[in-house]
Amino acid sequence: MHLQVTVPVPTDPRTAGTMLADPVYVRAKVLASGAEVLHVDVAPAEDGALTVTTRRALPTDLIPPNVRAFVGSTLEVRQVEAWEAPAADGSRTGTVAVEIAGAPVRLTGTVALTAAGSGSEITYDGDLKANVPLFGSAVEQAAAKAVRGALEAEAGVAREWVASTHEG
């Protein structure tokens, strides 16, 4: 199942790149997804590249009951974003991988931070696969809904981060 989510960020790509590398922002976006934060790690490289790794526990109450039997009451979700060094304007690209522990569900794809109008946007573009006999499609749909919701929650956190860093 193909999944694409665009998150608007009300600031330029250079400032948005600083936001992506801020552990406070990363923790806030995990919490905004309705999850419990298990782990946040931001690993910058000398050239400006960075890797952001999170682990979160998501409740499964939004997953259909017939699928919930396979995954339990919470899902542990590990997300890794490997961002390349920024371009001169601050835009950057990278890869994203999302795995659900104990479930054969994985999202792999690309992520891009680009200028958009007076601000910028982060676009996640990938394929979600669930290798579950008989219920694969239902699991993919439920997982896609959870991933989309988590990524869309990031927009509000980005707005708050930009507002708080520009309050002076």
Buried (B, 14 or more C-beta within 10 A) or exposed (E): BEBEBBBBBBBBBBBBBBBBBBEEBBBBBBBBBBBBBEEBEBEEEEEBBBBBBBBBBBEBEEBEEEBBEBBEEBBBBBBBBBBBBBBEEBBBBBBBBBBBEEBBBBBEBEBBBBBBEEBBBBBBBBEBBBEBEEBBEBBBBBBBEBBBBBBBBBBEBBBBBBEEBEEE
